[in-house]
Structure formats: structure tokens, C-alpha cells
Amino acid sequence: MRGRWRLFRHEAGRVAGPPPWVYVLLFAASQLLGHWSVATYGAVVVWLSNGVVAAALLQLHRRPATMVLAACFAINLFSNLFRGDPGVFLWINPLLNLGEASLAAVLARRYCGAALDMRRPRRLVLFTGCAAAAVAITSLVGMGLLWLLRGPPAAVWFFQLQKFFVMELMGLLLVTPILLLLARRHRFAGLARARWPEAVALMTLMVFVTTWVFWQTDSPLLFLTVMPMLLIGLRLSPTMTAAALIVLAALSGAATLTGHGPVHLARLGAAPGLESIPPIFRQLGVYNLYILTMVATVLPLSTVMTERRRLETRLRARTAAAQEARRRAEDAASARSRFLAMMSHEMRTPLNGVAGFADLLADRPGLDPEAVRHARHIRQSSDALLRLVEDILDFARGDDAVSPEPVDLAAVARDAAAHGEAAAAGRTLSIVVDDRLPPRARYLADPRALHQALHPLVANAVKFTSEGEVRLRLERAADGVTVQVSDTGCGIAHDLLPRLFEAFAQGDASISRVHSGVGLGLALAARHVRRLGGRIDVDSRPGEGSTFTLHLPLPRIADAPETPPSAPEVDPPAASAAGSTPAMAGAPVTPGTEPQPDDPDGQAPRVLVVDDHPVNREVARIMLEALGCEVAEVGDGVEALDAVQALPFDLVLMDVRMPRMDGLEATRRIRALTGEPRGLAIVAMTADAMPEDVERCLASGMNAHLAKPINQAGLFAVVTRALAGDLPPPRLPVAA
């Protein structure tokens, strides 16, 4: 409680305002002003001494504040002795003055906060209440003693009580807040709307209007002084407003005491019992109310405007900081996207050579069986490395927005299952897609996100199941679709289930573990399910297998049209970076094993391979020649543009990152040609496999996207679809 009701500033607090001796001089000056006004005009307009003491108690630490308090008490006592106060009144007056100042300071400290920041309008209002309470208590005590000692008439006593309260309150409100504001004037730097020429003009206007109004006794023009003071409160800082109030009080008080001004025009009605009171004392009540009204109006207005300007300044600063933070975040996101795209490209490029030559070696006739087995192991290792790279890049990308489109969910499930068949080969393990959805049903979903959710579940099921089956079951639900991926494998320990979907969580992270992996698959599956707006549950018992259930709130849309029996249904697109078997984005492929593509004219298909990397060109050339294609090679977009204008081609396999002219620009220029080259089938064959890379390729005018590393089945599907005219048309308009 002592901390909440303390009188002096805390020793750890920073002292603001003038040094202690300045408060003593101000107190002495206020005493002299009171003596002079009484001696000259027979009345005291305003009592400023208590406001000075209250400000000193609020600003100073205990020791200097105590010294100021003692010095002011001594000055007040000497002043009363000089004035000739009789007997006990010699001591009562100084004690009441210091008691009032101390009580006002304690209440202000308690209710206005330790900072005593009078910039806030609420604190200024609270200080007014504290000052009024302190003055009311002091007035009742002082006038009660006067009643006991002298016993004046009741009317005179009530008049003196009212006069004492108003005069003392005006002194506190006029001096203490102003001294507190002056002590913290550095906080108002830059908050005033007016520059110094305007400030000088407003102060001059106020002095002129006040002097003119208060040095005439012809008309009651008090209201005219309100306008310049309001302008000062609106345009200047509280410090300048406080100074203007002091000047206003000095000019108007001097004029009123000398018998000038509109206060003397106030008509005083008959007041029984107050005949002994000089008219000037009754008229000073009007003047005191005028000053109180000005202080209570202009000073809060100034603090409100200053607070508003301070908040505006802070808002502008925070807005600028937020914009800068947003810019940095966008730069960081852009840098991250560039990094991921670059890493994807740079890792896929050498993997294309490793995987491609491994396939070529494994398919070479007459090769030793042991060498074939080694080549297959190289291919499997490159596939595992590719899956790891894709998982890490996918994890680093974060949650991208989904792009819903009509999707055959069963086709996406079959594609995800197809990626696990190679790993299941050689074991007594089957992968079954149990489609219980209506025939030709289509749902609005993001096929890439769905594929990326199912692929790690299937891969994990195949990895941890040595025999039996892995089953993908699709069926309708009340709010959409459920997809179950179940297996007959080893199951999951119960203590691992709570952290199963955390990144890098593994059932066995020891050096003696049986299965490899970094623990990203299930975390990525859960992330993509969340992107689709669904949830994923798991039910598993050690030794009895596991079941992962995807609850997907996917809206059903119009069914796909029924296709003729002779035209088999084509699977929807799978993500180009979803697994080890590359797929075409924009042109769905189902890898096959047919030896050669058929050409309607009986001629060998002519394919142009555009790639700046000689190893990539050689891999593509050998694979395409094995399919019976006639292959031409060029190293950049400039050579590709010349080649398609010189010779007819059935298909262009276009790399993206190349010197002189990249693949995107080369495609745009080919589409801008006239004649047959404009409608040429162009497929991106590139290591740029991020979703935004696929979109850029299709937007440039390419028909489809084939991610590296490539294999012979993928190339066969591309050539077959190109010859059959089954690739999607380019987005750019083709001339008639």
C-alpha cells in the first residue's frame, strides 16, 4: 500500500522538470504576487503557491522534495508574519497550504499513474478530480476552523467557502498540470501541427484579443477570447497552450483588478448578509469561473489533439514498419522460392543422367545379368534420392494455396498406387485400388495436393509391409469423400501415435534400424490433407497393420460424360514431382512398354531435343532412337528457333534453362511464327519441376510438362500422344 500511496517520486524514477531551487523561487514569487494584489487592489485573484508545491512533490525525489517543502513552509510563515496574521492563523495558513498540496500530490500519484503523463486526456481529468477532492477537504477544514475561531455570519461563511474553493482549485489546475507538461515538453517535439510563424501569429492574436476584451468596460465580450484559445489548443502543443493560459490569466487578472473588463459588467443581485463584502470580491467569482472554464476546455482539447497526432505518428511509423516487414517477408519468400527452384533444378539435372543411363544399361541386349542387376540398383537408388529431394523441397515450401479443379479421385489413387508397384515387385505383396465411388464421378479438388497426400501413405505402407496387400479404398461420406490406405504390415507402436505426423518423427531412429527415411512422408501427407480442408486419422496395432483414413470435404460436381467403348478413359494429371516415375503436367500419361510409337504416315517420328547439357541430350537421343524416332539435337533456344523453321518436326522436347535464349522465350517465338511451326507440339523436358515452373511452361505456349529425370516409358507416352494429336492445345492462339 505504501507504494501505491507514496508522496514522493520513487528513487529509481527519472527526475524531470526544473531543479529544486526553481520551485522555491516560483513559490516565493507567488507569495509576493498575492501580497502585491492584496496591497494594491484589496483582493487575491488566484492563489498559485499550492500548485507550485504540488508539482515539486510530484517531480522530485524524497530528499530534494522535503527540502523544497521545508523552504516553502518557512517562506509562507514569514509571509504571514509580514502580513500580520494574528495568533493561531499565523500557523494555520501555511499548514493548510502544504497539506492541500501534499494531499493533491498523493491522490494524483495514486490515480494518475507513476508517469504522471498529462498528455493523456483521461489522466488530466483524473488529476482535476484529485485536485478538487484535495481542495474540498482543505476548504472544509480551513473554513471550519474559521467558523470555530471567529464565528462569521452564515452567508459570509458560505461565500468565503465558495471563494476559497474556486480560487484554490484554479491555482492547482493552472499551475501543476502546466509545470508537469513543461517538464515533459520533449515528448511533444514534432507533434504540433503549426510551425513557428503560425505559433507566433496565434499567440499574438490571443494577446491582442484578450487585451482588447479586458481593457474595455463597454460590452460583455468574454466569449471572443475563446476563439484564439481554441485555435491554440488545436494547433499548438500542450506546452504552448499552457503558456498561453498563463498569459491569458495574467492579462485578464491585471485588467480585472484595475477595474477594467467585462467582469465588472456582471450585475450582482441582492445578497442578504453579504453587504460587508466588497463588490470586487463577488465579481472575482465570475472571473474565477471564467478562468476555470478556459483551463477545463482548452487544456484537455490540446492534450486530445496531441494524443491524436501522437497516435497518427505512431500509426504511420507502424504502417511503414509493417510495409517494410512485408517487403522483407516477400523478398524472403521470393528468395526461398528461387532457392527451392534452383535446388530442384540442380539436383534433378545430374539425377537425369544417372537414372537415364542406368535404364539404358539395364535394357542393353547381351549385358551380363549381374551388370543388369547393378544397373537396376543404380536406378532404384536414384529414385530413392529423388523422392528424398522432393520430400525435403516440398516440406520447405510450406502451405501453398490449393487450385481446385474437376478430378477423378480413383484415377489419382491408381496413379499413387502405381508408384508403389516397383517397390512391391519381387515380394508377395499386392496393391489394390478399391473404388466404391459412383462411376464417372468427379469432385472439386487439387489433384497435386491429393496425390502428394496419398503417395507417402502408399510408399510407407509398401515399405513396412513384406507380404499381404496394400489397399486404397475410396467411398462416399456425408460431407464428401473418405480415402483409406490400409496395409497388413508391422503396425505402429502406441507410444509413437501422438507424434506420428510430426516432421522427422521415426518409429526407429537408432543406428540398427531396418527401414530408411527421414520421417517427412507422414508430416507432408497431413499437411496436404489440411490444405484440402480435411483431416487424417490412423488406426494401428503392432503386428496387425495400419489404416490411415483421409476425411476430405470435397464437393461433387457434374459427372464426366460417358465415353465410347473404343476410347479408353484417360487418367487425370498427376503431379510432375510426385514420385520417381515422371508424369506430364497438362498431358496425362500412363507409362507403357510398347516398343515403338505408331506414325500415321509410316515414317519415323522426328523429334527435336533442345538442351544445353550434352549428357541430357544423349540420354534423350538414345531413348528416343530406341523407340524408332529420328532425333535432332540443339543446345539453346536460338538454335531451336532456326531448326523448326528449317525442318519439319513432330515434337520438340524443350529444356527451360539455357544460354542465349531460354526455353520459355523460344516457345513464345515459335508460337509467334506463321505456318506449320506455329502449331508444333512442344513439351517441356526440364528439371524445373515446381508447380510455378509447370505453370510458367504452360503459360508460355507449351503443350505439357515432363520433369526430369526421364525414363523410356514417359518418353514413349509423350511421343505417342504427340503423334495422335492428343496433347492439350497451347494457351497461345494458333493462327488459322
C-alpha positions, 0 to 999 in steps of 0.5 A: 500500500505504501507504494501505491500511496507514496508522496514522493517520486520513487528513487529509481524514477527519472527526475524531470522538470526544473531543479529544486531551487526553481520551485522555491523561487516560483513559490516565493514569487507567488507569495509576493504576487498575492501580497502585491494584489492584496496591497494594491487592489484589496483582493487575491485573484488566484492563489498559485503557491499550492500548485507550485508545491504540488508539482515539486512533490510530484517531480522530485525525489524524497530528499530534494522534495522535503527540502523544497517543502521545508523552504516553502513552509518557512517562506509562507510563515514569514509571509504571514508574519509580514502580513500580520496574521494574528495568533493561531492563523499565523500557523494555520495558513501555511499548514493548510497550504502544504497539506492541500498540496501534499494531499493533491500530490498523493491522490494524483500519484495514486490515480494518475499513474507513476508517469504522471503523463498529462498528455493523456486526456483521461489522466488530466481529468483524473488529476482535476478530480484529485485536485478538487477532492484535495481542495474540498477537504482543505476548504472544509477544514480551513473554513471550519476552523474559521467558523470555530475561531471567529464565528462569521455570519452564515452567508459570509461563511458560505461565500468565503467557502465558495471563494476559497474553493474556486480560487484554490482549485484554479491555482492547482489546475493552472499551475501543476498540470502546466509545470508537469507538461513543461517538464515533459515538453520533449515528448511533444517535439514534432507533434504540433501541427503549426510551425513557428510563424503560425505559433507566433501569429496565434499567440499574438492574436490571443494577446491582442484579443484578450487585451482588447476584451479586458481593457474595455468596460463597454460590452460583455465580450468574454466569449471572443477570447475563446476563439484564439484559445481554441485555435491554440489548443488545436494547433499548438502543443500542450506546452504552448497552450499552457503558456498561453493560459498563463498569459491569458490569466495574467492579462485578464487578472491585471485588467480585472483588478484595475477595474477594467473588463467585462467582469465588472459588467456582471450585475450582482443581485441582492445578497442578504448578509453579504453587504460587508463584502466588497463588490470586487470580491463577488465579481472575482467569482465570475472571473474565477469561473471564467478562468476555470472554464478556459483551463477545463476546455482548452487544456484537455482539447490540446492534450486530445489533439496531441494524443491524436497526432501522437497516435497518427505518428505512431500509426504511420511509423507502424504502417511503414514498419509493417510495409517494410516487414512485408517487403522483407517477408516477400523478398524472403519468400521470393528468395526461398522460392528461387532457392527451392527452384534452383535446388530442384533444378540442380539436383534433378539435372545430374539425377537425369543422367544417372537414372537415364543411363542406368535404364539404358544399361539395364535394357542393353541386349547381351549385358551380363545379368549381374551388370543388369542387376547393378544397373537396376540398383543404380536406378532404384537408388536414384529414385530413392534420392529423388523422392528424398529431394522432393520430400525435403523441397516440398516440406520447405515450401510450406502451405501453398494455396490449393487450385481446385479443379474437376478430378477423378479421385480413383484415377489419382489413387491408381496413379499413387498406387502405381508408384508403389508397384516397383517397390512391391515387385519381387515380394508377395505383396499386392496393391489394390485400388478399391473404388466404391465411388459412383462411376464417372464421378468427379469432385472439386479438388487439387489433384497435386495436393491429393496425390502428394497426400496419398503417395507417402501413405502408399510408399510407407505402407509398401515399405513396412509391409513384406507380404499381404496387400496394400489397399486404397479404398475410396467411398462416399461420406456425408460431407464428401469423400473418405480415402483409406490406405490400409496395409497388413504390415508391422503396425505402429507402436502406441507410444509413437501415435501422438507424434506420428505426423510430426516432421522427422518423427521415426518409429526407429531412429537408432543406428540398427534400424531396418527401414530408411527415411527421414520421417517427412512422408507422414508430416507432408501427407497431413499437411496436404490433407489440411490444405484440402480442408480435411483431416487424417486419422490412423488406426494401428496395432503392432503386428496387425497393420495400419489404416490411415483414413483421409476425411476430405470435404470435397464437393461433387460436381457434374459427372464426366460424360460417358465415353465410347467403348473404343476410347479408353478413359484417360487418367487425370494429371498427376503431379510432375514431382510426385514420385520417381516415375515422371508424369506430364503436367497438362498431358496425362500419361500412363507409362507403357512398354510398347516398343515403338510409337505408331506414325500415321504416315509410316515414317519415323517420328522426328523429334527435336531435343533442345538442351544445353547439357550434352549428357541430357541430350544423349540420354534423350537421343538414345531413348528416343532412337530406341523407340524408332524416332529420328532425333535432332539435337540443339543446345539453346533456344536460338538454335531451336528457333532456326531448326523448326523453321528449317525442318519439319518436326513432330515434337520438340522436347524443350529444356527451360534453362539455357544460354542465349535464349531460354526455353520459355522465350523460344516457345513464345517465338515459335508460337509467334511464327506463321505456318506449320511451326506455329502449331508444333507440339512442344513439351517441356523436358526440364528439371524445373519441376515446381508447380510455378515452373509447370505453370510458367511452361504452360503459360508460355505456349507449351503443350505439357510438362515432363520433369526430369529425370526421364525414363523410356516409358514417359518418353514413349507416352509423350511421343505417342500422344504427340503423334495422335494429336492428343496433347492439350492445345497451347494457351497461345492462339494458333493462327488459322 
